[in-house]
Amino acid sequence: MVTTVVVGGLLTAAGLWYVPRWLGTGLPELGIGVSVRLVDTPIGVECVGYSDRSGQTFGDSDWMRTAQRAVFEMNETAARLHAESPARPLVSVIYLSELTKPEGQVGADDSTVEQLTGLLLLQAWANQPSDHPTPVLRVVIANAGFLMSQAGTAVDLITPLLEQDRSVLGVVGMSRTVDSVEQAITRLGDLGVPVVGTTLTGTGLTNRSPLYFQVIPDNHQEAALVQRYAAEAGKALTVYQPESVDGDGYLASLHDELAQLVRAEDLRLWRDVALVDPVCGADRIAFFAGRQPDFDRFLDQVLDVCGKDLPTVIGDDTVARFVAQQAKRANPKYSGKSITYVSLGPLTVLRNRDCLSDGTTRATPLCAGLRDLTGGRPLALLRLPDVRDFARPPECVLIVNADATQCR
């Protein structure tokens, strides 16, 4: 829920809220606060655009739709508080991410819900009755399609909103370092719109726009972290990555950074992840430097080939999406097995242990906020899973920072 930290810094400005848009579930019907377009893509027809209300939600996951409705319920609260006390500025941020996916695929729904919940926590903090002129927060949710492939279309649709609605402070999220997202960052910068990347780690993104801000370390530090961890553990490091990285700035920059740190023979590229030939042994580290959809097949191959002679498996930061997917984690094949992955949100991941405490430990603000939300504020969140599903600390998380590796 890195997004929570980001938006907190944006709650500083006032604005007006009156934006005539189009309303409908991917269909153009007259309304306010919505602009969408049905786009024919290689995976089928996707509803791309933005919404700030429950009349238009994105995706086919009940969990994700529920999270969106909870955000939109908070938008209604923000509008009411602003109307009751006009001195309290209504400020808005646009959360741009991938909210649709091919039928039958897991996609990024679970990790998207976690980010939406982070935004919701901030709304719950901001949208409270107050005698002071503190801002209230509206969140506009925008869909850029599967793998962010329709980021350009999404920017087309939100441009009138950015031009007309002075309450919009900027865009957060962005999901993936791919060509379409990098181009969107440039376009938004040309419009004078700040963009805060909450999960992007591709290198060189700050060159795309002077108004692009990245709150997490990039792939240079991630590669150095893994190499340093291997050295400290006294284990040989082997890197596994897909052969084709065209159009994917994340994979390309991660490859370039790792290639400077490991021997050529220790950087192994695959055409088919299911055919990876892992180097086995307890004295080895197998670093997965790919995208999350390939991780379970990579893990399956390591388990099948190495048997009891397993290397230490470390996933790159994209594996956080795998960890967020309960259906993936529940695979009986992984019972009793442990993995390590690079974390972009160490405080969130590590301190979530307190969510599972017996009550004798003082809950962190994050956990307390989650408990409040699942306890009935707002009402839509009552249908979300138990708070404990947000508290899944793995046995080991590599923390990306400039000082040292941490494994807890």
KEFI-585797 format. One record per residue (C-alpha): residue in one letter; x, y, z. Coordinates in steps of 0.05 Angstrom, whole numbers, padded with zeros to 5 digits, always signed. Example, Ala and Ser with C-alpha at 12.3 -4.5 7.8 and 13.67 -1.06 7.14 Angstrom:
2
A+00246-00090+00156/S+00273-00021+00143/
// end
This chain:
408
M+00000+00000+00000/V+00056+00048-00019/T+00002+00092-00049/T-00020+00113+00021/V+00046+00148+00033/V+00045+00183-00035/V-00023+00215-00032/G-00012+00242+00037/G+00037+00292+00008/L-00013+00316-00043/L-00067+00338+00006/T-00046+00411+00005/A-00087+00449-00046/A-00158+00474-00057/G-00201+00466-00119/L-00268+00465-00153/W-00307+00403-00171/Y-00354+00406-00230/V-00336+00360-00286/P-00388+00340-00338/R-00369+00270-00363/W-00400+00207-00391/L-00432+00154-00348/G-00440+00079-00361/T-00408+00011-00354/G-00361+00022-00411/L-00417+00054-00451/P-00425+00128-00465/E-00486+00154-00428/L-00495+00225-00404/G-00470+00234-00333/I-00420+00268-00287/G-00352+00244-00262/V-00343+00188-00313/S-00310+00183-00381/V-00300+00114-00412/R-00290+00082-00479/L-00296+00010-00502/V-00231-00009-00535/D-00220-00071-00578/T-00153-00100-00555/P-00116-00166-00567/I-00148-00195-00505/G-00218-00172-00523/V-00259-00110-00510/E-00236-00070-00449/C-00271-00012-00416/V-00218+00042-00411/G-00226+00110-00377/Y-00241+00138-00309/S-00296+00141-00257/D-00308+00174-00189/R-00374+00139-00172/S-00405+00070-00164/G-00445+00075-00229/Q-00381+00056-00265/T-00331+00006-00237/F-00277-00032-00274/G-00258-00105-00279/D-00293-00171-00265/S-00268-00185-00195/D-00320-00177-00141/W-00265-00160-00091/M-00237-00105-00135/R-00306-00077-00151/T-00321-00076-00077/A-00257-00037-00063/Q-00275+00013-00118/R-00345+00022-00089/A-00314+00035-00020/V-00270+00089-00050/F-00330+00119-00086/E-00370+00118-00021/M-00315+00159+00010/N-00319+00207-00050/E-00392+00220-00031/T-00370+00234+00040/A-00317+00283+00014/A-00369+00319-00029/R-00417+00324+00030/L-00364+00351+00078/H-00342+00402+00026/A-00414+00425+00015/E-00425+00432+00089/S-00360+00469+00099/P-00336+00502+00035/A-00274+00526+00072/R-00250+00454+00070/P-00218+00446+00001/L-00238+00387-00041/V-00175+00358-00071/S-00172+00301-00120/V-00121+00251-00144/I-00126+00203-00203/Y-00105+00131-00190/L-00085+00102-00257/S-00074+00027-00260/E-00093-00037-00295/L-00162-00058-00275/T-00182-00107-00330/K-00152-00173-00352/P-00165-00231-00399/E-00220-00279-00379/G-00194-00335-00335/Q-00129-00300-00315/V-00112-00276-00245/G-00081-00211-00269/A-00063-00159-00218/D-00130-00155-00183/D-00105-00172-00113/S-00047-00124-00112/T-00093-00070-00142/V-00142-00081-00085/E-00085-00071-00036/Q-00067-00004-00069/L-00140+00017-00070/T-00144+00000+00004/G-00084+00044+00017/L-00121+00102-00017/L-00183+00085+00022/L-00144+00089+00087/L-00121+00159+00069/Q-00192+00179+00051/A-00217+00153+00118/W-00165+00196+00152/A-00180+00259+00110/N-00256+00254+00104/Q-00274+00263+00177/P-00316+00320+00206/S-00271+00376+00228/D-00276+00448+00252/H-00212+00464+00216/P-00204+00478+00141/T-00168+00413+00127/P-00175+00384+00057/V-00222+00327+00040/L-00201+00275-00011/R-00234+00250-00074/V-00202+00193-00112/V-00215+00183-00187/I-00201+00112-00210/A-00175+00105-00281/N-00165+00041-00320/A-00107+00034-00370/G-00124-00037-00390/F-00088-00103-00382/L-00013-00094-00373/M-00025-00018-00378/S-00028-00026-00454/Q-00082+00028-00461/A-00047+00081-00419/G-00048+00128-00479/T-00123+00121-00488/A-00132+00132-00413/V-00092+00196-00417/D-00135+00219-00476/L-00197+00210-00434/I-00171+00242-00370/T-00140+00303-00406/P-00206+00343-00406/L-00214+00327-00332/L-00143+00352-00318/E-00157+00415-00358/Q-00225+00431-00328/D-00221+00407-00256/R-00175+00450-00214/S-00182+00403-00154/V-00140+00349-00188/L-00070+00351-00159/G-00039+00296-00200/V-00036+00223-00220/V-00012+00166-00177/G-00001+00092-00189/M+00020+00075-00261/S+00031+00001-00244/R+00085-00020-00295/T+00148+00007-00327/V+00128-00008-00399/D+00131+00035-00462/S+00058+00057-00458/V+00067+00081-00386/E+00133+00117-00401/Q+00099+00153-00458/A+00040+00171-00413/I+00087+00201-00361/T+00117+00244-00416/R+00049+00267-00441/L+00024+00283-00371/G+00088+00322-00358/D+00076+00362-00421/L+00007+00379-00393/G+00039+00403-00328/V+00011+00346-00288/P+00052+00315-00231/V+00057+00239-00233/V+00078+00197-00173/G+00099+00126-00190/T+00082+00082-00131/T+00109+00016-00157/L+00153+00034-00217/T+00226+00015-00210/G+00251+00022-00282/T+00312+00067-00287/G+00312+00134-00323/L+00239+00150-00312/T+00255+00218-00282/N+00281+00238-00351/R+00211+00230-00378/S+00182+00290-00341/P+00207+00342-00292/L+00141+00329-00255/Y+00152+00254-00247/F+00167+00232-00176/Q+00186+00163-00153/V+00180+00144-00080/I+00215+00077-00084/P+00285+00057-00105/D+00298+00038-00178/N+00327-00025-00208/H+00398-00002-00197/Q+00388-00009-00122/E+00347-00072-00129/A+00402-00107-00168/A+00456-00083-00119/L+00413-00107-00061/V+00407-00178-00087/Q+00481-00182-00104/R+00500-00157-00035/Y+00452-00205-00001/A+00483-00263-00039/A+00553-00241-00018/E+00532-00234+00055/A+00499-00303+00053/G+00561-00333+00021/K+00520-00363-00035/A+00530-00363-00111/L+00479-00321-00148/T+00445-00343-00212/V+00396-00296-00247/Y+00338-00321-00289/Q+00301-00275-00337/P+00259-00279-00401/E+00298-00272-00465/S+00251-00221-00495/V+00246-00154-00458/D+00224-00111-00517/G+00176-00056-00495/D+00187-00071-00422/G+00231-00019-00389/Y+00228-00054-00323/L+00257-00120-00349/A+00306-00084-00395/S+00335-00040-00340/L+00337-00097-00290/H+00376-00138-00341/D+00425-00082-00354/E+00436-00071-00279/L+00446-00145-00264/A+00491-00156-00323/Q+00541-00108-00291/L+00542-00148-00226/V+00542-00222-00246/R+00583-00264-00293/A+00554-00276-00362/E+00545-00350-00347/D+00505-00333-00285/L+00453-00292-00324/R+00408-00344-00355/L+00354-00324-00405/W+00293-00366-00420/R+00247-00371-00480/D+00199-00415-00441/V+00200-00407-00366/A+00173-00478-00358/L+00238-00504-00389/V+00286-00467-00343/D+00344-00511-00321/P+00359-00485-00251/V+00425-00493-00215/C+00408-00532-00152/G+00441-00534-00084/A+00434-00502-00015/D+00495-00460-00031/R+00460-00426-00090/I+00411-00369-00098/A+00361-00370-00156/F+00339-00299-00170/F+00276-00292-00211/A+00283-00228-00252/G+00218-00234-00292/R+00145-00213-00289/Q+00098-00240-00236/P+00054-00283-00284/D+00115-00328-00297/F+00136-00336-00224/D+00094-00396-00205/R+00117-00434-00266/F+00189-00416-00250/L+00179-00439-00178/D+00147-00504-00202/Q+00207-00518-00246/V+00256-00505-00190/L+00217-00551-00143/D+00211-00606-00196/V+00283-00605-00220/C+00318-00594-00153/G+00275-00636-00108/K+00305-00634-00038/D+00368-00600-00062/L+00335-00532-00068/P+00370-00465-00078/T+00346-00403-00042/V+00292-00374-00086/I+00288-00298-00088/G+00236-00261-00129/D+00243-00191-00155/D+00194-00137-00133/T+00140-00160-00183/V+00132-00223-00141/A+00095-00180-00090/R+00035-00190-00137/F+00042-00265-00131/V+00045-00260-00055/A-00018-00218-00057/Q-00056-00273-00094/Q-00087-00320-00043/A-00105-00371-00097/K-00032-00376-00117/R-00006-00380-00046/A-00055-00434-00028/N-00025-00483-00079/P-00012-00548-00039/K+00053-00556-00077/Y+00082-00496-00041/S+00063-00521+00029/G+00124-00517+00074/K+00165-00481+00022/S+00192-00411+00033/I+00211-00356-00015/T+00243-00289-00008/Y+00223-00228-00049/V+00245-00157-00056/S+00197-00110-00020/L+00181-00039-00041/G+00140-00025+00020/P+00180-00052+00079/L+00142-00016+00134/T+00076-00040+00107/V+00099-00112+00099/L+00139-00120+00163/R+00095-00081+00211/N+00033-00118+00187/R+00054-00172+00235/D+00021-00129+00288/C-00046-00140+00253/L-00043-00212+00277/S-00024-00196+00349/D-00066-00217+00408/G-00082-00145+00425/T-00025-00136+00475/T+00017-00100+00423/R-00003-00030+00402/A-00027-00033+00331/T+00010+00009+00279/P-00031+00064+00245/L-00036+00020+00184/C-00065-00039+00222/A-00110+00005+00264/G-00136+00037+00200/L-00149-00031+00168/R-00186-00055+00230/D-00229+00008+00230/L-00246-00002+00157/T-00264-00075+00163/G-00303-00058+00225/G-00353-00019+00184/R-00326+00046+00157/P-00343+00053+00101/L-00401+00004+00092/A-00378-00024+00025/L-00314-00051+00056/L-00354-00098+00100/R-00354-00146+00041/L-00278-00147+00036/P-00239-00206+00065/D-00216-00206+00137/V-00161-00156+00153/R-00114-00214+00166/D-00110-00228+00092/F-00073-00162+00085/A-00022-00186+00137/R+00019-00239+00104/P+00091-00227+00126/P+00135-00277+00090/E+00193-00311+00124/C+00242-00265+00090/V+00235-00198+00055/L+00293-00163+00023/I+00286-00089+00037/V+00310-00042-00017/N+00349+00015+00015/A+00416+00047+00010/D+00445+00019+00075/A+00440-00056+00081/T+00399-00118+00068/Q+00348-00139+00118/C+00315-00207+00124/R+00262-00215+00177/
// end
